[in-house]
Amino acid sequence: MRQFYLAKNSSGYYRVFFINPVTGKQGSGKSTHSKDKVEATMIATS
């Protein structure tokens, strides 16, 4: 199972959604303030 998902919002910025490993449910999203997917992934993993 993935630890998080990335999704683009209407402005083109990526949001990260973390997954609860116990329940498997998706938490609320948080903006990475980045329009670059690679950079957003690096922000999410740090």
ModelCIF file with pLDDT and N, C-alpha, C, O atoms, coordinates in Angstrom:
data_MODEL
#
_entry.id   MODEL 
#
_entity.id                         1 
_entity.type                       polymer 
_entity.pdbx_number_of_molecules   1 
#
_entity_poly.entity_id                      1 
_entity_poly.type                           'polypeptide(L)' 
_entity_poly.nstd_linkage                   no 
_entity_poly.nstd_monomer                   no 
_entity_poly.pdbx_seq_one_letter_code       MRQFYLAKNSSGYYRVFFINPVTGKQGSGKSTHSKDKVEATMIATS 
_entity_poly.pdbx_seq_one_letter_code_can   MRQFYLAKNSSGYYRVFFINPVTGKQGSGKSTHSKDKVEATMIATS 
_entity_poly.pdbx_strand_id                 A 
#
loop_
_entity_poly_seq.entity_id 
_entity_poly_seq.num 
_entity_poly_seq.mon_id 
_entity_poly_seq.hetero 
1 1  MET n 
1 2  ARG n 
1 3  GLN n 
1 4  PHE n 
1 5  TYR n 
1 6  LEU n 
1 7  ALA n 
1 8  LYS n 
1 9  ASN n 
1 10 SER n 
1 11 SER n 
1 12 GLY n 
1 13 TYR n 
1 14 TYR n 
1 15 ARG n 
1 16 VAL n 
1 17 PHE n 
1 18 PHE n 
1 19 ILE n 
1 20 ASN n 
1 21 PRO n 
1 22 VAL n 
1 23 THR n 
1 24 GLY n 
1 25 LYS n 
1 26 GLN n 
1 27 GLY n 
1 28 SER n 
1 29 GLY n 
1 30 LYS n 
1 31 SER n 
1 32 THR n 
1 33 HIS n 
1 34 SER n 
1 35 LYS n 
1 36 ASP n 
1 37 LYS n 
1 38 VAL n 
1 39 GLU n 
1 40 ALA n 
1 41 THR n 
1 42 MET n 
1 43 ILE n 
1 44 ALA n 
1 45 THR n 
1 46 SER n 
#
_struct_asym.id          A 
_struct_asym.entity_id   1 
#
loop_
_ma_qa_metric.id 
_ma_qa_metric.mode 
_ma_qa_metric.name 
_ma_qa_metric.software_group_id 
_ma_qa_metric.type 
1 global pLDDT . pLDDT 
2 local  pLDDT . pLDDT 
#
_ma_qa_metric_global.metric_id      1 
_ma_qa_metric_global.metric_value   94.22 
_ma_qa_metric_global.model_id       1 
_ma_qa_metric_global.ordinal_id     1 
#
loop_
_ma_qa_metric_local.label_asym_id 
_ma_qa_metric_local.label_comp_id 
_ma_qa_metric_local.label_seq_id 
_ma_qa_metric_local.metric_id 
_ma_qa_metric_local.metric_value 
_ma_qa_metric_local.model_id 
_ma_qa_metric_local.ordinal_id 
A MET 1  2 67.00 1 1  
A ARG 2  2 82.00 1 2  
A GLN 3  2 93.00 1 3  
A PHE 4  2 95.00 1 4  
A TYR 5  2 95.00 1 5  
A LEU 6  2 97.00 1 6  
A ALA 7  2 97.00 1 7  
A LYS 8  2 97.00 1 8  
A ASN 9  2 95.00 1 9  
A SER 10 2 95.00 1 10 
A SER 11 2 96.00 1 11 
A GLY 12 2 97.00 1 12 
A TYR 13 2 98.00 1 13 
A TYR 14 2 98.00 1 14 
A ARG 15 2 97.00 1 15 
A VAL 16 2 97.00 1 16 
A PHE 17 2 97.00 1 17 
A PHE 18 2 96.00 1 18 
A ILE 19 2 95.00 1 19 
A ASN 20 2 93.00 1 20 
A PRO 21 2 91.00 1 21 
A VAL 22 2 92.00 1 22 
A THR 23 2 93.00 1 23 
A GLY 24 2 91.00 1 24 
A LYS 25 2 94.00 1 25 
A GLN 26 2 93.00 1 26 
A GLY 27 2 92.00 1 27 
A SER 28 2 91.00 1 28 
A GLY 29 2 93.00 1 29 
A LYS 30 2 95.00 1 30 
A SER 31 2 96.00 1 31 
A THR 32 2 96.00 1 32 
A HIS 33 2 96.00 1 33 
A SER 34 2 97.00 1 34 
A LYS 35 2 97.00 1 35 
A ASP 36 2 98.00 1 36 
A LYS 37 2 97.00 1 37 
A VAL 38 2 97.00 1 38 
A GLU 39 2 98.00 1 39 
A ALA 40 2 97.00 1 40 
A THR 41 2 96.00 1 41 
A MET 42 2 96.00 1 42 
A ILE 43 2 95.00 1 43 
A ALA 44 2 94.00 1 44 
A THR 45 2 93.00 1 45 
A SER 46 2 89.00 1 46 
#
loop_
_atom_site.group_PDB 
_atom_site.id 
_atom_site.type_symbol 
_atom_site.label_atom_id 
_atom_site.label_alt_id 
_atom_site.label_comp_id 
_atom_site.label_asym_id 
_atom_site.label_entity_id 
_atom_site.label_seq_id 
_atom_site.pdbx_PDB_ins_code 
_atom_site.Cartn_x 
_atom_site.Cartn_y 
_atom_site.Cartn_z 
_atom_site.occupancy 
_atom_site.B_iso_or_equiv 
_atom_site.pdbx_formal_charge 
_atom_site.auth_seq_id 
_atom_site.auth_comp_id 
_atom_site.auth_asym_id 
_atom_site.auth_atom_id 
_atom_site.pdbx_PDB_model_num 
ATOM 1   N N  . MET A 1 1  ? 0.846  -1.185 0.000   1.00 67.00 ? 1  MET A N  1 
ATOM 2   C CA . MET A 1 1  ? 0.000  0.000  0.000   1.00 67.00 ? 1  MET A CA 1 
ATOM 3   C C  . MET A 1 1  ? 0.892  1.249  0.000   1.00 67.00 ? 1  MET A C  1 
ATOM 4   O O  . MET A 1 1  ? 1.947  1.274  0.634   1.00 67.00 ? 1  MET A O  1 
ATOM 5   N N  . ARG A 1 2  ? 0.455  2.257  -0.706  1.00 82.00 ? 2  ARG A N  1 
ATOM 6   C CA . ARG A 1 2  ? 1.194  3.517  -0.756  1.00 82.00 ? 2  ARG A CA 1 
ATOM 7   C C  . ARG A 1 2  ? 1.114  4.249  0.574   1.00 82.00 ? 2  ARG A C  1 
ATOM 8   O O  . ARG A 1 2  ? 0.157  4.096  1.332   1.00 82.00 ? 2  ARG A O  1 
ATOM 9   N N  . GLN A 1 3  ? 2.153  5.057  0.841   1.00 93.00 ? 3  GLN A N  1 
ATOM 10  C CA . GLN A 1 3  ? 2.146  5.871  2.048   1.00 93.00 ? 3  GLN A CA 1 
ATOM 11  C C  . GLN A 1 3  ? 1.395  7.173  1.819   1.00 93.00 ? 3  GLN A C  1 
ATOM 12  O O  . GLN A 1 3  ? 0.849  7.756  2.756   1.00 93.00 ? 3  GLN A O  1 
ATOM 13  N N  . PHE A 1 4  ? 1.369  7.634  0.553   1.00 95.00 ? 4  PHE A N  1 
ATOM 14  C CA . PHE A 1 4  ? 0.695  8.888  0.239   1.00 95.00 ? 4  PHE A CA 1 
ATOM 15  C C  . PHE A 1 4  ? 0.318  8.921  -1.238  1.00 95.00 ? 4  PHE A C  1 
ATOM 16  O O  . PHE A 1 4  ? 0.836  8.147  -2.043  1.00 95.00 ? 4  PHE A O  1 
ATOM 17  N N  . TYR A 1 5  ? -0.588 9.823  -1.577  1.00 95.00 ? 5  TYR A N  1 
ATOM 18  C CA . TYR A 1 5  ? -0.995 10.064 -2.950  1.00 95.00 ? 5  TYR A CA 1 
ATOM 19  C C  . TYR A 1 5  ? -0.787 11.539 -3.255  1.00 95.00 ? 5  TYR A C  1 
ATOM 20  O O  . TYR A 1 5  ? -0.930 12.385 -2.373  1.00 95.00 ? 5  TYR A O  1 
ATOM 21  N N  . LEU A 1 6  ? -0.449 11.849 -4.500  1.00 97.00 ? 6  LEU A N  1 
ATOM 22  C CA . LEU A 1 6  ? -0.346 13.232 -4.948  1.00 97.00 ? 6  LEU A CA 1 
ATOM 23  C C  . LEU A 1 6  ? -1.493 13.512 -5.908  1.00 97.00 ? 6  LEU A C  1 
ATOM 24  O O  . LEU A 1 6  ? -1.849 12.668 -6.731  1.00 97.00 ? 6  LEU A O  1 
ATOM 25  N N  . ALA A 1 7  ? -2.065 14.698 -5.797  1.00 97.00 ? 7  ALA A N  1 
ATOM 26  C CA . ALA A 1 7  ? -3.145 15.116 -6.696  1.00 97.00 ? 7  ALA A CA 1 
ATOM 27  C C  . ALA A 1 7  ? -2.966 16.601 -6.985  1.00 97.00 ? 7  ALA A C  1 
ATOM 28  O O  . ALA A 1 7  ? -2.560 17.374 -6.118  1.00 97.00 ? 7  ALA A O  1 
ATOM 29  N N  . LYS A 1 8  ? -3.277 16.982 -8.223  1.00 97.00 ? 8  LYS A N  1 
ATOM 30  C CA . LYS A 1 8  ? -3.194 18.392 -8.599  1.00 97.00 ? 8  LYS A CA 1 
ATOM 31  C C  . LYS A 1 8  ? -4.501 19.080 -8.271  1.00 97.00 ? 8  LYS A C  1 
ATOM 32  O O  . LYS A 1 8  ? -5.577 18.524 -8.493  1.00 97.00 ? 8  LYS A O  1 
ATOM 33  N N  . ASN A 1 9  ? -4.409 20.293 -7.742  1.00 95.00 ? 9  ASN A N  1 
ATOM 34  C CA . ASN A 1 9  ? -5.631 21.066 -7.492  1.00 95.00 ? 9  ASN A CA 1 
ATOM 35  C C  . ASN A 1 9  ? -5.941 21.924 -8.713  1.00 95.00 ? 9  ASN A C  1 
ATOM 36  O O  . ASN A 1 9  ? -5.221 21.857 -9.709  1.00 95.00 ? 9  ASN A O  1 
ATOM 37  N N  . SER A 1 10 ? -6.981 22.713 -8.655  1.00 95.00 ? 10 SER A N  1 
ATOM 38  C CA . SER A 1 10 ? -7.420 23.498 -9.823  1.00 95.00 ? 10 SER A CA 1 
ATOM 39  C C  . SER A 1 10 ? -6.417 24.572 -10.223 1.00 95.00 ? 10 SER A C  1 
ATOM 40  O O  . SER A 1 10 ? -6.441 25.043 -11.360 1.00 95.00 ? 10 SER A O  1 
ATOM 41  N N  . SER A 1 11 ? -5.535 24.967 -9.306  1.00 96.00 ? 11 SER A N  1 
ATOM 42  C CA . SER A 1 11 ? -4.522 25.977 -9.611  1.00 96.00 ? 11 SER A CA 1 
ATOM 43  C C  . SER A 1 11 ? -3.236 25.363 -10.150 1.00 96.00 ? 11 SER A C  1 
ATOM 44  O O  . SER A 1 11 ? -2.318 26.091 -10.528 1.00 96.00 ? 11 SER A O  1 
ATOM 45  N N  . GLY A 1 12 ? -3.155 24.043 -10.193 1.00 97.00 ? 12 GLY A N  1 
ATOM 46  C CA . GLY A 1 12 ? -1.984 23.370 -10.729 1.00 97.00 ? 12 GLY A CA 1 
ATOM 47  C C  . GLY A 1 12 ? -0.952 22.976 -9.684  1.00 97.00 ? 12 GLY A C  1 
ATOM 48  O O  . GLY A 1 12 ? 0.107  22.453 -10.032 1.00 97.00 ? 12 GLY A O  1 
ATOM 49  N N  . TYR A 1 13 ? -1.242 23.218 -8.413  1.00 98.00 ? 13 TYR A N  1 
ATOM 50  C CA . TYR A 1 13 ? -0.326 22.836 -7.341  1.00 98.00 ? 13 TYR A CA 1 
ATOM 51  C C  . TYR A 1 13 ? -0.648 21.421 -6.878  1.00 98.00 ? 13 TYR A C  1 
ATOM 52  O O  . TYR A 1 13 ? -1.803 20.994 -6.910  1.00 98.00 ? 13 TYR A O  1 
ATOM 53  N N  . TYR A 1 14 ? 0.382  20.699 -6.449  1.00 98.00 ? 14 TYR A N  1 
ATOM 54  C CA . TYR A 1 14 ? 0.182  19.345 -5.962  1.00 98.00 ? 14 TYR A CA 1 
ATOM 55  C C  . TYR A 1 14 ? -0.177 19.348 -4.485  1.00 98.00 ? 14 TYR A C  1 
ATOM 56  O O  . TYR A 1 14 ? 0.375  20.105 -3.687  1.00 98.00 ? 14 TYR A O  1 
ATOM 57  N N  . ARG A 1 15 ? -1.127 18.471 -4.147  1.00 97.00 ? 15 ARG A N  1 
ATOM 58  C CA . ARG A 1 15 ? -1.513 18.243 -2.753  1.00 97.00 ? 15 ARG A CA 1 
ATOM 59  C C  . ARG A 1 15 ? -1.115 16.817 -2.412  1.00 97.00 ? 15 ARG A C  1 
ATOM 60  O O  . ARG A 1 15 ? -1.163 15.931 -3.265  1.00 97.00 ? 15 ARG A O  1 
ATOM 61  N N  . VAL A 1 16 ? -0.722 16.598 -1.169  1.00 97.00 ? 16 VAL A N  1 
ATOM 62  C CA . VAL A 1 16 ? -0.351 15.262 -0.718  1.00 97.00 ? 16 VAL A CA 1 
ATOM 63  C C  . VAL A 1 16 ? -1.421 14.764 0.252   1.00 97.00 ? 16 VAL A C  1 
ATOM 64  O O  . VAL A 1 16 ? -1.868 15.497 1.134   1.00 97.00 ? 16 VAL A O  1 
ATOM 65  N N  . PHE A 1 17 ? -1.816 13.524 0.074   1.00 97.00 ? 17 PHE A N  1 
ATOM 66  C CA . PHE A 1 17 ? -2.794 12.870 0.940   1.00 97.00 ? 17 PHE A CA 1 
ATOM 67  C C  . PHE A 1 17 ? -2.113 11.656 1.555   1.00 97.00 ? 17 PHE A C  1 
ATOM 68  O O  . PHE A 1 17 ? -1.783 10.701 0.852   1.00 97.00 ? 17 PHE A O  1 
ATOM 69  N N  . PHE A 1 18 ? -1.905 11.693 2.861   1.00 96.00 ? 18 PHE A N  1 
ATOM 70  C CA . PHE A 1 18 ? -1.256 10.585 3.553   1.00 96.00 ? 18 PHE A CA 1 
ATOM 71  C C  . PHE A 1 18 ? -2.279 9.524  3.916   1.00 96.00 ? 18 PHE A C  1 
ATOM 72  O O  . PHE A 1 18 ? -3.439 9.832  4.191   1.00 96.00 ? 18 PHE A O  1 
ATOM 73  N N  . ILE A 1 19 ? -1.836 8.264  3.914   1.00 95.00 ? 19 ILE A N  1 
ATOM 74  C CA . ILE A 1 19 ? -2.697 7.127  4.213   1.00 95.00 ? 19 ILE A CA 1 
ATOM 75  C C  . ILE A 1 19 ? -2.366 6.613  5.610   1.00 95.00 ? 19 ILE A C  1 
ATOM 76  O O  . ILE A 1 19 ? -1.198 6.405  5.939   1.00 95.00 ? 19 ILE A O  1 
ATOM 77  N N  . ASN A 1 20 ? -3.382 6.410  6.421   1.00 93.00 ? 20 ASN A N  1 
ATOM 78  C CA . ASN A 1 20 ? -3.202 5.851  7.758   1.00 93.00 ? 20 ASN A CA 1 
ATOM 79  C C  . ASN A 1 20 ? -2.877 4.365  7.604   1.00 93.00 ? 20 ASN A C  1 
ATOM 80  O O  . ASN A 1 20 ? -3.698 3.616  7.074   1.00 93.00 ? 20 ASN A O  1 
ATOM 81  N N  . PRO A 1 21 ? -1.687 3.915  8.059   1.00 91.00 ? 21 PRO A N  1 
ATOM 82  C CA . PRO A 1 21 ? -1.304 2.511  7.852   1.00 91.00 ? 21 PRO A CA 1 
ATOM 83  C C  . PRO A 1 21 ? -2.153 1.508  8.647   1.00 91.00 ? 21 PRO A C  1 
ATOM 84  O O  . PRO A 1 21 ? -2.236 0.341  8.265   1.00 91.00 ? 21 PRO A O  1 
ATOM 85  N N  . VAL A 1 22 ? -2.768 1.936  9.717   1.00 92.00 ? 22 VAL A N  1 
ATOM 86  C CA . VAL A 1 22 ? -3.572 1.028  10.537  1.00 92.00 ? 22 VAL A CA 1 
ATOM 87  C C  . VAL A 1 22 ? -4.951 0.833  9.911   1.00 92.00 ? 22 VAL A C  1 
ATOM 88  O O  . VAL A 1 22 ? -5.397 -0.299 9.722   1.00 92.00 ? 22 VAL A O  1 
ATOM 89  N N  . THR A 1 23 ? -5.618 1.929  9.592   1.00 93.00 ? 23 THR A N  1 
ATOM 90  C CA . THR A 1 23 ? -6.984 1.844  9.072   1.00 93.00 ? 23 THR A CA 1 
ATOM 91  C C  . THR A 1 23 ? -7.037 1.778  7.553   1.00 93.00 ? 23 THR A C  1 
ATOM 92  O O  . THR A 1 23 ? -8.016 1.287  6.990   1.00 93.00 ? 23 THR A O  1 
ATOM 93  N N  . GLY A 1 24 ? -5.989 2.269  6.876   1.00 91.00 ? 24 GLY A N  1 
ATOM 94  C CA . GLY A 1 24 ? -5.987 2.299  5.421   1.00 91.00 ? 24 GLY A CA 1 
ATOM 95  C C  . GLY A 1 24 ? -6.772 3.462  4.851   1.00 91.00 ? 24 GLY A C  1 
ATOM 96  O O  . GLY A 1 24 ? -6.968 3.547  3.638   1.00 91.00 ? 24 GLY A O  1 
ATOM 97  N N  . LYS A 1 25 ? -7.228 4.369  5.726   1.00 94.00 ? 25 LYS A N  1 
ATOM 98  C CA . LYS A 1 25 ? -8.029 5.498  5.269   1.00 94.00 ? 25 LYS A CA 1 
ATOM 99  C C  . LYS A 1 25 ? -7.137 6.679  4.895   1.00 94.00 ? 25 LYS A C  1 
ATOM 100 O O  . LYS A 1 25 ? -6.057 6.880  5.451   1.00 94.00 ? 25 LYS A O  1 
ATOM 101 N N  . GLN A 1 26 ? -7.628 7.437  3.946   1.00 93.00 ? 26 GLN A N  1 
ATOM 102 C CA . GLN A 1 26 ? -6.922 8.624  3.470   1.00 93.00 ? 26 GLN A CA 1 
ATOM 103 C C  . GLN A 1 26 ? -7.207 9.807  4.379   1.00 93.00 ? 26 GLN A C  1 
ATOM 104 O O  . GLN A 1 26 ? -8.359 10.078 4.716   1.00 93.00 ? 26 GLN A O  1 
ATOM 105 N N  . GLY A 1 27 ? -6.154 10.508 4.774   1.00 92.00 ? 27 GLY A N  1 
ATOM 106 C CA . GLY A 1 27 ? -6.317 11.692 5.608   1.00 92.00 ? 27 GLY A CA 1 
ATOM 107 C C  . GLY A 1 27 ? -6.611 12.909 4.757   1.00 92.00 ? 27 GLY A C  1 
ATOM 108 O O  . GLY A 1 27 ? -6.681 12.821 3.531   1.00 92.00 ? 27 GLY A O  1 
ATOM 109 N N  . SER A 1 28 ? -6.783 14.042 5.410   1.00 91.00 ? 28 SER A N  1 
ATOM 110 C CA . SER A 1 28 ? -7.032 15.274 4.674   1.00 91.00 ? 28 SER A CA 1 
ATOM 111 C C  . SER A 1 28 ? -5.761 15.691 3.954   1.00 91.00 ? 28 SER A C  1 
ATOM 112 O O  . SER A 1 28 ? -4.659 15.374 4.401   1.00 91.00 ? 28 SER A O  1 
ATOM 113 N N  . GLY A 1 29 ? -5.906 16.391 2.856   1.00 93.00 ? 29 GLY A N  1 
ATOM 114 C CA . GLY A 1 29 ? -4.773 16.779 2.031   1.00 93.00 ? 29 GLY A CA 1 
ATOM 115 C C  . GLY A 1 29 ? -4.054 18.008 2.544   1.00 93.00 ? 29 GLY A C  1 
ATOM 116 O O  . GLY A 1 29 ? -4.601 18.811 3.300   1.00 93.00 ? 29 GLY A O  1 
ATOM 117 N N  . LYS A 1 30 ? -2.802 18.128 2.106   1.00 95.00 ? 30 LYS A N  1 
ATOM 118 C CA . LYS A 1 30 ? -1.990 19.284 2.459   1.00 95.00 ? 30 LYS A CA 1 
ATOM 119 C C  . LYS A 1 30 ? -1.239 19.707 1.207   1.00 95.00 ? 30 LYS A C  1 
ATOM 120 O O  . LYS A 1 30 ? -0.704 18.872 0.478   1.00 95.00 ? 30 LYS A O  1 
ATOM 121 N N  . SER A 1 31 ? -1.206 21.008 0.965   1.00 96.00 ? 31 SER A N  1 
ATOM 122 C CA . SER A 1 31 ? -0.528 21.514 -0.221  1.00 96.00 ? 31 SER A CA 1 
ATOM 123 C C  . SER A 1 31 ? 0.985  21.401 -0.064  1.00 96.00 ? 31 SER A C  1 
ATOM 124 O O  . SER A 1 31 ? 1.528  21.617 1.019   1.00 96.00 ? 31 SER A O  1 
ATOM 125 N N  . THR A 1 32 ? 1.658  21.058 -1.168  1.00 96.00 ? 32 THR A N  1 
ATOM 126 C CA . THR A 1 32 ? 3.120  21.037 -1.172  1.00 96.00 ? 32 THR A CA 1 
ATOM 127 C C  . THR A 1 32 ? 3.677  22.371 -1.657  1.00 96.00 ? 32 THR A C  1 
ATOM 128 O O  . THR A 1 32 ? 4.885  22.595 -1.580  1.00 96.00 ? 32 THR A O  1 
ATOM 129 N N  . HIS A 1 33 ? 2.828  23.252 -2.150  1.00 96.00 ? 33 HIS A N  1 
ATOM 130 C CA . HIS A 1 33 ? 3.211  24.554 -2.697  1.00 96.00 ? 33 HIS A CA 1 
ATOM 131 C C  . HIS A 1 33 ? 4.171  24.402 -3.868  1.00 96.00 ? 33 HIS A C  1 
ATOM 132 O O  . HIS A 1 33 ? 5.062  25.229 -4.062  1.00 96.00 ? 33 HIS A O  1 
ATOM 133 N N  . SER A 1 34 ? 3.984  23.340 -4.648  1.00 97.00 ? 34 SER A N  1 
ATOM 134 C CA . SER A 1 34 ? 4.845  23.077 -5.790  1.00 97.00 ? 34 SER A CA 1 
ATOM 135 C C  . SER A 1 34 ? 3.997  22.653 -6.981  1.00 97.00 ? 34 SER A C  1 
ATOM 136 O O  . SER A 1 34 ? 3.003  21.943 -6.830  1.00 97.00 ? 34 SER A O  1 
ATOM 137 N N  . LYS A 1 35 ? 4.407  23.102 -8.176  1.00 97.00 ? 35 LYS A N  1 
ATOM 138 C CA . LYS A 1 35 ? 3.739  22.692 -9.408  1.00 97.00 ? 35 LYS A CA 1 
ATOM 139 C C  . LYS A 1 35 ? 4.522  21.587 -10.116 1.00 97.00 ? 35 LYS A C  1 
ATOM 140 O O  . LYS A 1 35 ? 4.092  21.082 -11.153 1.00 97.00 ? 35 LYS A O  1 
ATOM 141 N N  . ASP A 1 36 ? 5.672  21.215 -9.552  1.00 98.00 ? 36 ASP A N  1 
ATOM 142 C CA . ASP A 1 36 ? 6.520  20.172 -10.122 1.00 98.00 ? 36 ASP A CA 1 
ATOM 143 C C  . ASP A 1 36 ? 6.292  18.866 -9.356  1.00 98.00 ? 36 ASP A C  1 
ATOM 144 O O  . ASP A 1 36 ? 6.407  18.832 -8.131  1.00 98.00 ? 36 ASP A O  1 
ATOM 145 N N  . LYS A 1 37 ? 5.966  17.784 -10.089 1.00 97.00 ? 37 LYS A N  1 
ATOM 146 C CA . LYS A 1 37 ? 5.619  16.528 -9.423  1.00 97.00 ? 37 LYS A CA 1 
ATOM 147 C C  . LYS A 1 37 ? 6.805  15.921 -8.683  1.00 97.00 ? 37 LYS A C  1 
ATOM 148 O O  . LYS A 1 37 ? 6.637  15.382 -7.589  1.00 97.00 ? 37 LYS A O  1 
ATOM 149 N N  . VAL A 1 38 ? 7.998  15.998 -9.260  1.00 97.00 ? 38 VAL A N  1 
ATOM 150 C CA . VAL A 1 38 ? 9.176  15.437 -8.601  1.00 97.00 ? 38 VAL A CA 1 
ATOM 151 C C  . VAL A 1 38 ? 9.470  16.188 -7.300  1.00 97.00 ? 38 VAL A C  1 
ATOM 152 O O  . VAL A 1 38 ? 9.759  15.577 -6.272  1.00 97.00 ? 38 VAL A O  1 
ATOM 153 N N  . GLU A 1 39 ? 9.392  17.508 -7.358  1.00 98.00 ? 39 GLU A N  1 
ATOM 154 C CA . GLU A 1 39 ? 9.618  18.305 -6.164  1.00 98.00 ? 39 GLU A CA 1 
ATOM 155 C C  . GLU A 1 39 ? 8.548  18.027 -5.102  1.00 98.00 ? 39 GLU A C  1 
ATOM 156 O O  . GLU A 1 39 ? 8.860  17.939 -3.915  1.00 98.00 ? 39 GLU A O  1 
ATOM 157 N N  . ALA A 1 40 ? 7.301  17.890 -5.524  1.00 97.00 ? 40 ALA A N  1 
ATOM 158 C CA . ALA A 1 40 ? 6.215  17.587 -4.598  1.00 97.00 ? 40 ALA A CA 1 
ATOM 159 C C  . ALA A 1 40 ? 6.430  16.232 -3.937  1.00 97.00 ? 40 ALA A C  1 
ATOM 160 O O  . ALA A 1 40 ? 6.142  16.074 -2.751  1.00 97.00 ? 40 ALA A O  1 
ATOM 161 N N  . THR A 1 41 ? 6.930  15.255 -4.682  1.00 96.00 ? 41 THR A N  1 
ATOM 162 C CA . THR A 1 41 ? 7.217  13.943 -4.119  1.00 96.00 ? 41 THR A CA 1 
ATOM 163 C C  . THR A 1 41 ? 8.330  14.029 -3.086  1.00 96.00 ? 41 THR A C  1 
ATOM 164 O O  . THR A 1 41 ? 8.252  13.397 -2.033  1.00 96.00 ? 41 THR A O  1 
ATOM 165 N N  . MET A 1 42 ? 9.363  14.806 -3.382  1.00 96.00 ? 42 MET A N  1 
ATOM 166 C CA . MET A 1 42 ? 10.461 14.987 -2.424  1.00 96.00 ? 42 MET A CA 1 
ATOM 167 C C  . MET A 1 42 ? 9.964  15.667 -1.143  1.00 96.00 ? 42 MET A C  1 
ATOM 168 O O  . MET A 1 42 ? 10.386 15.304 -0.046  1.00 96.00 ? 42 MET A O  1 
ATOM 169 N N  . ILE A 1 43 ? 9.080  16.638 -1.279  1.00 95.00 ? 43 ILE A N  1 
ATOM 170 C CA . ILE A 1 43 ? 8.516  17.319 -0.110  1.00 95.00 ? 43 ILE A CA 1 
ATOM 171 C C  . ILE A 1 43 ? 7.689  16.335 0.714   1.00 95.00 ? 43 ILE A C  1 
ATOM 172 O O  . ILE A 1 43 ? 7.765  16.333 1.943   1.00 95.00 ? 43 ILE A O  1 
ATOM 173 N N  . ALA A 1 44 ? 6.911  15.510 0.049   1.00 94.00 ? 44 ALA A N  1 
ATOM 174 C CA . ALA A 1 44 ? 6.041  14.548 0.751   1.00 94.00 ? 44 ALA A CA 1 
ATOM 175 C C  . ALA A 1 44 ? 6.849  13.484 1.487   1.00 94.00 ? 44 ALA A C  1 
ATOM 176 O O  . ALA A 1 44 ? 6.427  13.018 2.545   1.00 94.00 ? 44 ALA A O  1 
ATOM 177 N N  . THR A 1 45 ? 7.996  13.094 0.950   1.00 93.00 ? 45 THR A N  1 
ATOM 178 C CA . THR A 1 45 ? 8.785  12.042 1.589   1.00 93.00 ? 45 THR A CA 1 
ATOM 179 C C  . THR A 1 45 ? 9.669  12.573 2.709   1.00 93.00 ? 45 THR A C  1 
ATOM 180 O O  . THR A 1 45 ? 10.190 11.788 3.502   1.00 93.00 ? 45 THR A O  1 
ATOM 181 N N  . SER A 1 46 ? 9.848  13.885 2.793   1.00 89.00 ? 46 SER A N  1 
ATOM 182 C CA . SER A 1 46 ? 10.717 14.426 3.843   1.00 89.00 ? 46 SER A CA 1 
ATOM 183 C C  . SER A 1 46 ? 9.971  14.727 5.117   1.00 89.00 ? 46 SER A C  1 
ATOM 184 O O  . SER A 1 46 ? 10.571 15.186 6.089   1.00 89.00 ? 46 SER A O  1 
#
